[in-house]
Amino acid sequence: MRYARMPIEIESPEQMGYDLIRYNLSESSVADRPLSDFDIQLDDTLLCYGDHLGDPELRNLIAGDTPGLTADHVLATTGAAGALFIIATSLLSKDDHLVVVRPNYATNIETPRAIGCGISYVDLEFDRGYALDLAQVEAAIRPNTRYVSVTSPHNPTGVVIPDDQMQALVALTQKHGVLLLVDETYREMRFGDIPQVAASHGDHVISVSSLSKTYGIPGIRTGWLITQNPVLMELFLAAKEQIGIAGSVVDEKIAVAALRQRETWRVENQARINAGFAIVKEWIETEPLIDWVEPAGSCICFPRISADAGIDPEAFYEVLFESYGTYVGPGHWFEQSDMQFRIGYTWPTQDALRKGLAGISAALRDPAVAARTAIAETAE
Ligand SMILES: Cc1ncc(COP(=O)(O)O)c(C=O)c1O
């Protein structure tokens, strides 16, 4: 494995220091919750090794009432990131090939790269509404392809793979005898009806998710993968046992408490997501220098700065942070142009969101950005 740190982690707000950021529009979750939000007593928790698959009640709650799924199909992991790592390192070697729909969450690209396998990218484009073209996916599949990796709702765009297209992707991957990895970390944040867990559509489909985004508790690092295939489950469990044997019993107890109040929190979340979404939508509709592909889920979007703004993005981000205290997720976090950036509109308060958006508009027109842009152009 050739590990390399990812810009999205190096430049993450927690690594920069939360107190340095006035308006944090870079986060991709609902607001983080304190432990006091839980009606939970941890004092009598026996600090033993837990069930290697994960606490049975936790796995039961995750399987929920999804048709065909039981607790046996769920492996609790260290966040969705841990699940993605287990899947990539269990399934891929240098001689294998992977199809990644990009942009994608950085780990879905970086771990396969560290393994050194062959990767084909299917690039989603702003000007095509980030729509997925299944013919491109099919054309990218090779005899040694192990899996196709997609994310829906999508980070950073918030765009969703429609249900009929997901079904077609399930059928396409089955036809070619390859696995389908669906990173559905934002599934419960889809606007309108929440789609069924992808892994319930076939035993060649693997779902990944966590409590970080929808539940706002990334600090307990609890996620999972779901597969109906017992051979894959045994392989993934072997990987988990070699990485850390079992998960944290404390984290899993908190995770159970979080999932027990799933319905209450979902309603609360939806209200916050709707309010933040309305604020961003209004801003974009009245801001001539910014355009977007309107998201259909999650709590994030990936707007684009108009070429007419004539700015150097590096200068823009610097001035945005230093003069307007606003931090967003620049395009390079997702291997995209820095003329685009991710906004998380549910983590900040509505007041901070409004001030951050106003900061973006001001920075786009700031003379210091224009001056720095002119210097950058002269240097070219
Ligand atoms: C699509 C997606 N997958 C996985 C992760 C990893 O999240 P975690 O490990 O906190 O569950 C993230 C985090 O941003 C994400 O956006």
The ligand as an SDF file (V2000), in Angstrom:
LIG
                    3D

 16 16  0  0  0  0  0  0  0  0999 V2000
  -19.9290    9.8180    0.6080 C   0  0  0  0  0  0  0  0  0  0  0  0
  -19.1210    9.6360    1.8660 C   0  0  0  0  0  0  0  0  0  0  0  0
  -18.7510    8.4040    2.2210 N   0  0  0  0  0  0  0  0  0  0  0  0
  -18.0610    8.1760    3.3460 C   0  0  0  0  0  0  0  0  0  0  0  0
  -17.6660    9.2120    4.1750 C   0  0  0  0  0  0  0  0  0  0  0  0
  -16.9180    8.9120    5.4240 C   0  0  0  0  0  0  0  0  0  0  0  0
  -17.6700    9.2570    6.5380 O   0  0  0  0  0  0  0  0  0  0  0  0
  -17.5230    8.5770    7.9580 P   0  0  0  0  0  0  0  0  0  0  0  0
  -16.2920    7.7270    7.9570 O   0  0  0  0  0  0  0  0  0  0  0  0
  -17.4440    9.6820    8.9490 O   0  0  0  0  0  0  0  0  0  0  0  0
  -18.7340    7.7560    8.1530 O   0  0  0  0  0  0  0  0  0  0  0  0
  -18.0050   10.5140    3.8180 C   0  0  0  0  0  0  0  0  0  0  0  0
  -17.5440   11.6740    4.6260 C   0  0  0  0  0  0  0  0  0  0  0  0
  -17.5510   12.7990    4.2040 O   0  0  0  0  0  0  0  0  0  0  0  0
  -18.7720   10.7300    2.6480 C   0  0  0  0  0  0  0  0  0  0  0  0
  -19.1550   11.9490    2.2820 O   0  0  0  0  0  0  0  0  0  0  0  0
  1  2  1  0
  2  3  1  0
  2 15  2  0
  3  4  2  0
  4  5  1  0
  5  6  1  0
  5 12  2  0
  6  7  1  0
  7  8  1  0
  8  9  2  0
  8 10  1  0
  8 11  1  0
 12 13  1  0
 12 15  1  0
 13 14  2  0
 15 16  1  0
M  END
$$$$
